[in-house]
Amino acid sequence: MIPYDFLQSEDELERLVVHLARGGSQRLAVDVEGENNLHSYGIHVALIQLFDGSQGWVVDARAIRNRSLLKALLEESTWLKVWFDAANDLLSFQHALDIRPGPLLDVAIAARLLQKPGGLHALTRQGGSASAKDRFQKSNWLRRPLSRAMLDYAISDVLQLLDLADELMAEVAARGLMAEFQARNLEQQTAERSWDPLANFTRIPGYNALRGPPRRFAKVLWYAREYYGRQHDIPPGNVASRQELRALVDRGAHDASGISKFLNENRKKNRVDPMDFALDLEAAEKAVDAEDGEARIERGPRSQGRR
């Protein structure tokens, strides 16, 4: 294992930025561990892993309140940030921290252009069982303290990334694909990313086939689930699964007590509080009514056909 430091304070991060700038760093391998509605509500950046070719660092992003330090590291610096499949991480940075990392080199774009199958572990021929990898990926990276095993896993994904970048970019150049890579890579870096969980109500099973009041109520339920999850810091899926939302639509249970009774029937944890859910349901009703009203205004009256 290549040595790495675990940075847990703003002073440590500030010293790292100065160290990289004075050392004339040209590029850094970067990876992120975070949270996306698995253990808590919403999108969060928990750790930032870095490797310059000889030394590694794991930055506890939760301990850094001064975002200007993170901007100095990832957005305002000149060193190339070498990533693998950066899209989700870039969304996390934009949404959670208002940071747009760059300049960027996304190695996964090169792998796709070269039609190389598999993810980072397959391309770097890393060992380890799939079950162990899955266990770490499902870990709660927001919880502190973090175990040494979790930190070792986190840093492992950046330790071979620079070598992989050299290998794939040489092949991209040799096959005359550099212009296409640069275009796709720039698009990846500059894309505006947003996260709007309320917009995903169409993911309720069979939503597109619904009509009239059931269709509207499905949207209301989705909004209420999001409001409740955000208020209680619970992943929305733990408030109600998409299948449960559809079952509630089919049952026609419109009151909070009936809804919470159905959801709590076989639960020992993540039980839904009827009084809190009633407030969220009311807020959802108002939000959907307001949106539907705006949609009607935007469309305007139907034009009359020619006579």
Stockholm file with secondary structure:
# STOCKHOLM 1.0

chainA/1-307         MIPYDFLQSEDELERLVVHLARGGSQRLAVDVEGENNLHSYGIHVALIQLFDGSQGWVVDARAIRNRSLLKALLEESTWLKVWFDAANDLLSFQHALDIRPGPLLDVAIAARLLQKPGGLHALTRQGGSASAKDRFQKSNWLRRPLSRAMLDYAISDVLQLLDLADELMAEVAARGLMAEFQARNLEQQTAERSWDPLANFTRIPGYNALRGPPRRFAKVLWYAREYYGRQHDIPPGNVASRQELRALVDRGAHDASGISKFLNENRKKNRVDPMDFALDLEAAEKAVDAEDGEARIERGPRSQGRR
#=GR chainA/1-307 SS CCCEEEECSHHHHHHHHHHHHHTTCCEEEEEEEEEESSSSSSEEEEEEEEECSSCEEEEEGGGCCCHHHHHHHHTSCCSEEEESSCHHHHHHIIIIICCCCCSEEEHHHHHHHTTCCSCHHHHTTCCSCHHHHHHHHTSCTTSSSCCHHHHHHHHHHHHTHHHHHHHHHHHHHHTTCHHHHHHHHHHHHHCCCCCCGGGGGGGSTTGGGCCHHHHHHHHHHHHHHHHHHHHHTCCHHHHCCHHHHHHHHHHTCCSHHHHHHHHHTTCSSSCCCHHHHHHHHHHHHHHHHHHHHHHHHHHCSCCCCCC
#=GC SS_cons         CCCEEEECSHHHHHHHHHHHHHTTCCEEEEEEEEEESSSSSSEEEEEEEEECSSCEEEEEGGGCCCHHHHHHHHTSCCSEEEESSCHHHHHHIIIIICCCCCSEEEHHHHHHHTTCCSCHHHHTTCCSCHHHHHHHHTSCTTSSSCCHHHHHHHHHHHHTHHHHHHHHHHHHHHTTCHHHHHHHHHHHHHCCCCCCGGGGGGGSTTGGGCCHHHHHHHHHHHHHHHHHHHHHTCCHHHHCCHHHHHHHHHHTCCSHHHHHHHHHTTCSSSCCCHHHHHHHHHHHHHHHHHHHHHHHHHHCSCCCCCC
//
